[in-house]
Amino acid sequence: MDVARLASSLIRIRSENPPGNTTEIVAFIAEFLDSLGVKNRIVSNPDGRDNLVTTEPDPQLLLCGHVDVVPAIPDDWLYDPFSGTIADGYVWGRGATDMKGGCAALLVACRDLIESGVEPNVQFAFVCDEETGGEHGIRSLLAEGLLKPRECLIAEPTPRTSPAIGQKGLYRLDISFRGTPGHSSLYPLVGRSAIMAAFDLLGYLREVHAHQFPVDEDLQPLISQSAALFREIFGIEGGDSILTRVMFNPGRIEGGEKANIVAEQCRMDLDIRVPWGCLLEDLRRGITEHAPDAVVREVDVAEPTLTPPGARVVRTVCVEVERVHGTAAPFLQWAASDAKYLRDEGFDVVEYGPGEITTLHAVDERVSIEQLERAVDVYRGVIRAYSG
């Protein structure tokens, strides 16, 4: 089975999160590895949130991918999002870019090396729950001590010549505001609106966003390089501000009772991305000061992370990317992934994988067959470098 057909097969196995059940796709990968003679273990969690790890005795490199995907509504898609259609030089479907294409490329690279007589000295981890915080996925495997190598390549989608070696921090909150109800005709002289309290907090965050945080001289070239990539991929000018400012999104707000009552309650799901140089403790304190009566539940918290550019895994991946593509330049991510949990535990982590970045989580998600094949080539070289 070539890499495009394997990616198509993975896409056809439903693993949307929510609900997050990965039993079928993990069993499929286990069968594939069994056929290669690669020993593996399925680690089960509640509600079918299964993970898979291979069990080589002394692996030197961890190769990781998540097999859960975000949901998709098929109405506006060119092809059914769970058909895995291969057409026009692409594999189409939910997860093609994020990141079943990368998982397929890892597996095919492993198969190719085994068939050529190379015994890969690596550990694979295919995990659930990345799209909802990793509690039952990478975080549970770390807690159980099941991940052995301290160097890791995650097959997350990246620009084709740019491995990701760092990412902004994440501060995700569930905030409940309480107000004092009253008749709307007397507000704001009478009553205290929970909805307006939420807006007051957002006003503070707009002020925080306006501040550009200074970065170390060593980090500035990476930020400039990353800004150029943002401009190339998304057409965003001033992309350096994405990495040097607090970005925030009130993804969901609900509250109030009816139009003529001052709102007694309001709830907000808030996603904040934290740049280097911004202290989470200062941000936490500012939120408390500007929403003193709110109940703040921290859903996910991670400082900005960085793998040193001189780390072996960074150098190895860059060498192989340059061999395949002619050039390689690491960059910093604007988003978050399982890499943050691994780096927090002392792992050196690089992310590199195939995908059409602009279709990530979008309608008509797809990955080009050329990118898949080139990713296989890169992964073969990286695995060979760690396999003596």
N, C-alpha and C positions, 0 to 999 in steps of 0.2 A: 504494500500500500504506500503510495507516494504521500508527501506531506500535505498536499492540497486535499486529497481524499480523506486523510486522517483528520485534518481540521474540520472537514465537512461532517464526518461521522461524530465528532465531539459536539459540534453545534446542534446536530439533530437530537442529542440527548438533553432533555430539558433539565435545567438546573438554576432557574431563576431564584433570586434572593431579594425579597421574600418570595416563597417560604423558606428556601435555603436547603432543600433536600438534595444531597449529592451522592446518594447511595449508588444509583445506576451508573453515573459517569465514573466514579471511583472504581467500581467493579470492572468497567470496560478497560480502564487504564491498567488495573491489576492483571487482567487477562493478557493485555499486550506485553507487559513486562514479564509475565510468566513464560510467554512464548519465546522470550529472549534468554531465559534462564536467570533473570534478575530477581533475587529474593526481595519480597516486600511484605508489608504488614498494613492492614486496614485498621485505622483507629476510629472507632465509632463514637458518636455523641448523640444526645437526644434529638429527636425529630429528623433522623436520617442525615445529620450534618457530618458526613464521613470525611476523613482525611486518609492519605496514603503516604507512607514513608518506606524507602528501601532500606535494607539492613546489612549492607556491606560492613565488614568488621572495622576498617580503618580508612574511611573516605577522606579525601583532601579538599573537596569542594562540594558545597550544597547548591543544588539546582532546584529552583522553586517556581511554582505557578499556582494560581488559584483557578478553581474550576466552577465557581459560582458566577453568575452573571446578573446584571440588572434586568428587570422585566422589560417587555416590549409589547406594544399594541400594534397588531399587524396592519391596521387600516391603510396607512400611507406608505407602506413599504413596497418597493419594486418587486421583491420576492418575499415569500413567507419568511419571517425572521427565524424560524426554527427548521427551515428546509435544508440549510447548508448548501444552497445552490452554487454550482460552479459555472460561471458564465463571464464572458468578456474579460478574461484574465484575472478574475477575482473569485474568492470564496466569500459568499454573502451570508449574513445572519448575525443574530445576537451572540456576542462573544467572539466574533471573528477577529476583532482587534483586541478586545479586552476580555480574556486573553487566551482563548482556546487555540488561536493560531500559534501563539508562543509555546503553549504546552505541546502542541503537535510537533513543532520544530525541535523541541528538546528531545522528545521521544524518538523521532526519526534520526536525529544526530547520534543518539545512543545506539540505535539499531545498526546504523551504518558502520560505526566503529567496531561493534561486536562482530559484525559479519566480515570486517576486514582483519580481524585477529587482535584488535586492541581491547583490553579489559578496562572499561571505564572505572577509574578510582574516585567515584563520586557518590553522593547520596541525593536521591530525588525526594522532594516533598510536594505533593499535590494537595492543596488545602481548600477547605470550604470557608465561607463566612468573611471573605475579604471585603465584600461590598457593604457589610454592616458592622465593621469594627474588629473582626478577627477573633472574637471571644472564643469561639469553638474551633477556630482554624489555627493560624500560626501561633497565637498566644497560648492555646492549650498545649500545642506541641512543645513550645519553649518551657512551659511550666512543668511538663512531664520529663524534660531533659532528653527528648527524642531526636534532637537535631545536633549532629556531632561536629561537622566541620565549622570553623569560625570564619570562613570566607564563603561568600554566597553570590550567585548570579540569579536574579529573578527575571523571568522572560516577559516582563511588562512591556507594553508598546512604547517605543521611543522613536525620535527621528532616526533615520537609517544610519547616519554617521555619528550619532551622539549618544553614548551611554550616559545614564543619569547616575550621579554620585552623591546627590544630596537632595533634600526637600524641606520646604517650609514646615513650621510647626502647625499643629492642629489643636483648636480649642472649641469643642462642640458642646453646646449647652441646651438644656431644657429648662426654661424659666417660667415660673408662675407668678403673676402680678395680682395683687389684691387691691381693690378700691373701696370707696364708701359710696353706696348708691344714693341717688337723689333724683329729683325731677329735672329732666334735661333743660327745661326753660329757665332754671336757676343756675345752671353750670356756666362758668367755673366758680361762681361765688358760693355755691352749695354743692357738696359732694366732691369726691376724689376719684377720677377715672383711671381704672386699671389699664385701659387701652392707651391713654395719654402717657402713663408711666412707662409703657413699653416704647412709645415714640421718643420719650425723653432719653432713654438708654440708647436708642439708635442715633439720636443726635450726638451723644457723646462719642459713639463709635465713628461717626463721620469726622469728628474732630481728630480722633486718633488716626484715622486713615489719611488725613491730610499731612501727617508728620512722616518724613522720610528718615528711616533709621540709618545711622552710619554703619558701615561694615568694615571689617579688617581689610588691609591692603591685599592680603593673600586671596581674599574672596572676590575682590572687585573684578579681576579678569573673567572669572566664571560667571559673574552676574552680567557683565557686558556681553559675553558670548551667548548666554541664555536669552538675553533680551533680543539679540539678533535672530535667534531661532523663533521666538514668539512672533516677531514681525514677519518672518518667512512663512510660518505655519498658519497663523491666525490673522495676519494683517494688522496686528496691534502695534501702534507706535508707542514709544515710551515704555517698552516692556520691562525696563529695569525697575520701574515702580511696583510691578507685580511682586518682585522679590524683596523690595526694601520698604514696603508699606504693609500695614495691617489691612487685609481684605476681609470683608464680612458680608454675610448674606442671611437675612431673616427668612429662612426657607419656608416657614409655615407660621402663621399667626391666626389665632382664633380667640374670640372673646365677646363679652357683652351679652345682654339679654334682649333688648329691643331699642329702637331709636330714641324713645322718650325716657329712657332710664340711663343715668350715669353708670358706666360699666363697672360692675363689681369684681369681675374676674377677666383675666386675659392670659393666654399661654403662648409662648413663642419658642420655636426651635431655631437656634442660632448657630451658624457655622462661621468660625473665625479662623483665618490662616495667618500664622505668626511668622514674621521675618526674623532673620538673624539680627541680633542687637536689641530686640524687644524682649524684655523679661516677662515671662508669664505671670510672675507674682505681681508685677506692676499692673498688668492688664486685669488680673483678678481683683486687685484692690480698687481699681477704677470702676469696675462694674459694680462692686459692692457699694461704693460711695454714690453712684448715680442710680442705683436701684436698691435702696436700703431696706425696703419692705418686701422685696421679692424673695421667693424661694428658688435658689439656683442649684440645679443638679448638673454636675459635670458628667457628660456622656462619654467623651473621648478627649484625652489630653496628651499632647506630645510636643516636646521642644523641637525646634529645627535640628536636623541631623545632617551630618556630612561624613563621607568616607574619604580619607586623605587621598589626593590624586596620586601619591606615590605608592599606595598600597598595591600589593602584588596582583590582586584580582582586577583592580582598575587598569594597571599596566597591561595585563594579559588580555583583557577584553579589548582594550584600545588597539593592541597589536593586531588582533584578529579582525577587528572592524576595518582597520587600515588596509590589511591584506586583501579583504574582500571588496571594499568600496574605494580604496585609494586615499582616504583621509579619515581621521577620527578626532573628535573634540568633545570632551565631557561637558555636561551641562547640569544645571540645578532645576529641579522640578518645582512647579507651582502647586501641585496637588499632593495628595498623601496616598500611601499604600502600606503593605505589610513591611516594607523596608524599615519603617521607623521603629517597629517593635524589635526587629533584629539588631539594628544599630544600637538601640537602648541597652541591649544585652551584650554589647561589645563585638558584634559581628561586623566585618568589613563587607559591605553590600554594594553591588552594582546592578542596575536595572538596564536591560537591553533586550528589545524584542521587535517583532514585525507588527505592522498595523498602519491603518490610515487614521492618523490622530484626530482629524476633524470629524470622523464618524464615530468616535468613542462615545458610548451611551446614547447615540443618536439614531434617527431613522436611516435605514440603508447602511448600517454598519457593515464593513467589508475589509478584507485584507487581500493585497495582490499576491498572486502565486509567485511572482518574482521575489517579493520581499520574504515570503515563507522560505523559498529555496536558499536565498542568501543568508537568512538567519540560521538555517541548518548548517551552512558552511561555516559561519562564525562559531556556532556552538561546537561543531566537531573540533575546530582548532583549539578552543578553550578547554574542552574536556581532555583532548590529547595532551595539552600542556600540563595538566594536573595528574596525568596517568602514567608518568614516567616513560 
